[in-house]
Amino acid sequence: MSDPAAALDELLARQPPADFTAELDDAHVAEFRDRGFTSIPRLTSDAELAWLGELYDWLFAERVQPVRGGYFDLSRAYESEGPDLQPQILSPESRFPTLRRTAVFRNGRRLAARLLGAEEPGLRGWGHMIRKPAGIGAPLPWHQDEAYWDPVFEYEALGVWMTLDPATRESGCMSFIPGSHRGEVRKHRHVGDDPAVHALITDDVEAALAVPVPVQAGGAIFHHCRVLHSSGANTSPRARRAWANEFQRPPRTRSERIERPWIDEGKRAWEARRPRET
């Protein structure tokens, strides 16, 4: 009988070198500043992509919680029964620091610094993984990433979203509203008006302006923390696996309080959870 711990150790020991270098040109920078997002065809090597796929599949098969409660389904209430529609793992790098030594993370951080006009050593970074299962993967509605964050602070941040599988319209690629990053954080609410559902939605969006951004496996999208975006359902015969890393300058405390009631509602629902022990 195989030893799961030994199998994981063997997998981690096979991590390939992070020797792939991705680049942005001036056109990418201009697109990001104008539209709030840009994409590149490759962020990592074939070897690292294959290795990440093995580790990713193990994490979701084992429902790993790198932080307490850090495995849940975005599309239904915490700890509710039912099939996984859009499971998420928070902060996988806190359990597996080796993820910070991947080309995905290193390239993402370096290129994020260029897009933000920041010094790379000053950027903070953390990750999350979202899986849309084949055939039943749920859509993620229109939202802004900053809508999830503590409104006590002001942010200069972006996400680096890398897909391990082809992200097509059929499998649930991301779509964006160009230029929406220039505005404020819009009013959001929890999906189904249930604070126990982690996913947020804003109704303040002109969906007719949406631009879908399909990406091949190993490709990445860089998007501003305020740009409106969503992703479709996965009706394809294969899973759509994505790993996103957020990079930001150190947040600054606001001079005036901002009211975002969905944050308070979500915090109470999170604190009331009884996640399984790992």
C-alpha positions as CSV (number, residue, x, y, z in Angstrom):
1,M,0.0,0.0,0.0
2,S,1.5,3.4,-1.0
3,D,2.3,6.0,1.6
4,P,0.5,9.3,0.8
5,A,3.1,11.3,2.7
6,A,5.9,9.7,0.9
7,A,4.2,10.2,-2.4
8,L,3.8,13.9,-1.6
9,D,7.4,14.2,-0.6
10,E,8.4,12.6,-3.9
11,L,6.3,15.0,-5.9
12,L,7.7,18.0,-4.1
13,A,11.2,16.7,-4.7
14,R,10.5,16.7,-8.4
15,Q,9.9,20.4,-8.6
16,P,11.6,21.6,-11.9
17,P,13.9,24.6,-11.9
18,A,12.2,28.0,-12.2
19,D,14.3,29.0,-15.3
20,F,11.5,30.3,-17.5
21,T,11.5,34.1,-18.1
22,A,8.3,35.9,-19.1
23,E,8.3,39.5,-20.3
24,L,5.9,42.4,-20.9
25,D,6.5,44.9,-23.6
26,D,5.4,48.6,-23.7
27,A,2.1,47.6,-25.4
28,H,1.2,45.4,-22.5
29,V,1.9,48.1,-20.0
30,A,-0.2,50.6,-22.0
31,E,-3.1,48.1,-22.3
32,F,-3.0,47.5,-18.6
33,R,-3.1,51.2,-17.8
34,D,-5.9,51.9,-20.3
35,R,-8.1,48.9,-20.0
36,G,-7.2,47.5,-16.6
37,F,-6.0,44.2,-17.8
38,T,-3.5,42.5,-20.2
39,S,-2.5,39.0,-21.0
40,I,0.6,37.0,-22.1
41,P,0.7,33.6,-23.7
42,R,3.1,32.0,-21.3
43,L,4.2,32.6,-17.7
44,T,6.0,29.3,-17.1
45,S,7.6,26.3,-18.7
46,D,5.9,23.0,-19.8
47,A,7.8,21.1,-17.2
48,E,6.6,23.4,-14.3
49,L,3.1,23.5,-15.7
50,A,2.9,19.7,-15.6
51,W,4.4,19.6,-12.1
52,L,2.0,22.2,-10.8
53,G,-0.9,20.2,-12.3
54,E,0.1,17.2,-10.2
55,L,0.4,19.3,-7.0
56,Y,-2.9,21.2,-7.8
57,D,-4.8,18.0,-8.3
58,W,-3.5,16.6,-5.0
59,L,-4.5,19.7,-3.1
60,F,-8.1,19.6,-4.3
61,A,-8.4,15.8,-4.0
62,E,-7.3,16.1,-0.4
63,R,-9.4,19.3,0.2
64,V,-6.3,20.8,1.8
65,Q,-6.8,23.8,4.1
66,P,-3.5,25.7,4.2
67,V,-5.3,28.1,6.6
68,R,-8.2,27.1,8.8
69,G,-11.3,27.1,6.7
70,G,-9.3,27.7,3.6
71,Y,-11.1,25.1,1.4
72,F,-14.6,26.0,0.5
73,D,-17.0,26.3,-2.5
74,L,-17.4,29.8,-3.8
75,S,-20.8,29.1,-5.2
76,R,-22.7,27.7,-2.2
77,A,-22.9,28.3,1.5
78,Y,-19.9,27.3,3.7
79,E,-19.9,23.6,4.7
80,S,-23.2,22.9,2.9
81,E,-23.7,19.6,1.3
82,G,-23.5,19.0,-2.4
83,P,-21.0,18.6,-5.3
84,D,-18.2,21.0,-5.7
85,L,-19.2,23.6,-8.2
86,Q,-16.3,26.1,-7.8
87,P,-14.0,25.1,-4.9
88,Q,-11.3,27.4,-3.8
89,I,-8.1,27.0,-1.8
90,L,-6.8,30.0,0.0
91,S,-3.1,30.8,0.5
92,P,-1.6,27.5,-0.8
93,E,1.9,29.0,-0.5
94,S,1.5,29.2,3.3
95,R,1.4,25.4,3.5
96,F,3.8,24.9,0.6
97,P,6.3,27.8,0.5
98,T,8.0,26.1,-2.5
99,L,5.2,27.7,-4.6
100,R,6.9,31.0,-4.1
101,R,10.0,29.6,-5.8
102,T,8.1,28.8,-9.0
103,A,8.5,30.7,-12.3
104,V,4.8,31.4,-12.0
105,F,5.2,33.3,-8.8
106,R,8.6,34.9,-9.6
107,N,7.6,36.1,-13.0
108,G,4.3,37.2,-11.8
109,R,5.8,39.3,-9.0
110,R,8.5,40.9,-11.3
111,L,6.0,41.8,-14.0
112,A,3.4,43.0,-11.4
113,A,6.1,45.4,-10.2
114,R,6.5,46.8,-13.7
115,L,2.8,47.3,-14.2
116,L,2.4,49.0,-10.8
117,G,5.5,51.1,-11.2
118,A,6.8,49.6,-7.9
119,E,10.0,48.1,-6.6
120,E,9.7,44.4,-6.6
121,P,11.1,43.8,-3.1
122,G,8.3,46.1,-1.7
123,L,5.4,44.0,-3.1
124,R,3.4,41.7,-0.9
125,G,2.0,38.6,-2.5
126,W,-0.4,35.8,-1.7
127,G,-2.4,33.2,-3.7
128,H,-5.6,31.3,-4.2
129,M,-6.6,28.4,-6.5
130,I,-10.0,28.1,-8.1
131,R,-11.2,24.9,-9.8
132,K,-14.2,24.7,-12.2
133,P,-15.1,21.0,-12.5
134,A,-15.9,19.6,-15.9
135,G,-19.4,20.0,-17.0
136,I,-20.8,21.5,-13.8
137,G,-18.3,24.3,-12.9
138,A,-20.3,27.3,-11.8
139,P,-19.9,30.8,-13.2
140,L,-18.3,33.6,-11.1
141,P,-20.4,36.7,-11.3
142,W,-19.3,40.3,-12.0
143,H,-17.1,41.7,-9.2
144,Q,-14.0,43.7,-8.3
145,D,-11.3,42.0,-6.3
146,E,-10.9,45.0,-3.9
147,A,-14.6,44.5,-2.9
148,Y,-13.4,41.6,-0.8
149,W,-10.7,43.5,1.1
150,D,-10.7,45.5,4.3
151,P,-12.0,49.0,3.5
152,V,-9.9,50.5,6.2
153,F,-7.0,50.6,3.7
154,E,-6.3,52.0,0.2
155,Y,-4.7,49.6,-2.2
156,E,-2.5,49.6,-5.3
157,A,-2.7,46.0,-6.4
158,L,-3.3,43.6,-9.3
159,G,-4.0,39.9,-9.8
160,V,-1.9,37.5,-11.9
161,W,-4.3,34.8,-13.0
162,M,-2.6,31.7,-14.6
163,T,-4.6,28.8,-16.0
164,L,-3.3,25.2,-16.0
165,D,-5.8,24.3,-18.7
166,P,-7.1,26.1,-21.8
167,A,-9.5,28.7,-20.6
168,T,-12.0,29.1,-23.3
169,R,-15.6,30.4,-23.5
170,E,-16.8,26.8,-23.1
171,S,-14.6,26.1,-20.0
172,G,-15.2,29.4,-18.3
173,C,-12.6,32.0,-19.3
174,M,-12.5,35.4,-17.7
175,S,-14.2,38.5,-19.1
176,F,-13.5,42.1,-18.3
177,I,-15.1,45.6,-18.6
178,P,-12.4,47.7,-20.1
179,G,-11.6,50.9,-18.2
180,S,-13.7,50.0,-15.2
181,H,-10.6,50.1,-13.0
182,R,-10.6,53.9,-13.0
183,G,-13.8,54.1,-10.9
184,E,-14.5,53.4,-7.3
185,V,-15.4,50.1,-5.7
186,R,-19.0,49.5,-6.6
187,K,-21.7,48.3,-4.3
188,H,-21.6,44.5,-4.0
189,R,-23.6,41.8,-2.3
190,H,-23.2,38.1,-1.6
191,V,-24.5,35.7,-4.2
192,G,-28.1,34.8,-3.3
193,D,-28.0,37.6,-0.7
194,D,-26.5,35.0,1.6
195,P,-23.4,36.1,3.5
196,A,-22.5,32.4,4.0
197,V,-21.8,32.3,0.2
198,H,-18.3,33.7,-0.2
199,A,-18.7,34.9,-3.8
200,L,-19.7,38.6,-4.3
201,I,-21.7,40.1,-7.1
202,T,-22.3,43.7,-8.3
203,D,-25.3,44.7,-10.2
204,D,-23.7,48.0,-11.2
205,V,-22.2,46.7,-14.5
206,E,-22.8,47.1,-18.2
207,A,-22.3,43.5,-19.3
208,A,-22.7,44.4,-23.0
209,L,-19.3,46.0,-22.8
210,A,-17.6,42.8,-21.7
211,V,-14.5,41.5,-23.4
212,P,-13.8,37.8,-23.0
213,V,-10.1,36.9,-22.7
214,P,-9.4,33.2,-23.6
215,V,-6.0,32.0,-22.5
216,Q,-4.1,28.8,-23.3
217,A,-2.6,26.6,-20.6
218,G,0.3,28.4,-19.0
219,G,-0.8,31.8,-20.1
220,A,-1.7,34.6,-17.7
221,I,-3.9,37.6,-17.3
222,F,-2.8,40.6,-15.2
223,H,-5.7,42.6,-13.9
224,H,-6.2,45.7,-11.7
225,C,-7.8,45.1,-8.4
226,R,-10.7,47.4,-9.4
227,V,-11.4,46.2,-12.9
228,L,-14.8,44.5,-13.2
229,H,-14.5,40.9,-14.2
230,S,-16.4,37.5,-14.2
231,S,-16.0,34.0,-15.5
232,G,-18.4,31.7,-17.2
233,A,-19.6,28.2,-16.4
234,N,-17.5,25.2,-17.4
235,T,-19.6,23.2,-19.9
236,S,-16.5,21.5,-21.3
237,P,-15.5,17.9,-20.7
238,R,-12.4,18.9,-18.7
239,A,-11.7,20.8,-15.5
240,R,-10.6,24.4,-15.7
241,R,-7.9,24.9,-13.1
242,A,-6.5,28.3,-12.2
243,W,-3.9,29.7,-9.8
244,A,-4.1,33.4,-9.0
245,N,-1.6,35.5,-7.1
246,E,-2.3,39.0,-5.8
247,F,0.5,41.5,-5.6
248,Q,0.2,44.8,-3.9
249,R,2.2,47.7,-2.4
250,P,1.8,47.9,1.4
251,P,-1.8,49.2,1.9
252,R,-2.2,52.7,3.3
253,T,-4.8,53.5,6.1
254,R,-7.6,55.7,4.8
255,S,-8.2,59.1,6.3
256,E,-12.0,58.5,6.3
257,R,-14.0,55.4,7.0
258,I,-15.6,53.7,3.9
259,E,-18.9,51.7,4.5
260,R,-19.0,48.4,2.8
261,P,-21.7,46.4,4.6
262,W,-21.1,43.2,2.6
263,I,-17.6,43.0,4.2
264,D,-19.1,43.1,7.7
265,E,-21.8,40.5,6.8
266,G,-19.2,38.2,5.3
267,K,-16.9,38.5,8.3
268,R,-19.7,37.4,10.6
269,A,-20.5,34.5,8.4
270,W,-16.9,33.4,8.2
271,E,-16.5,33.6,12.0
272,A,-19.6,31.5,12.5
273,R,-18.2,28.7,10.4
274,R,-17.4,25.2,11.7
275,P,-14.9,23.9,9.1
276,R,-13.7,20.4,9.3
277,E,-10.4,19.9,11.1
278,T,-7.3,18.8,9.0
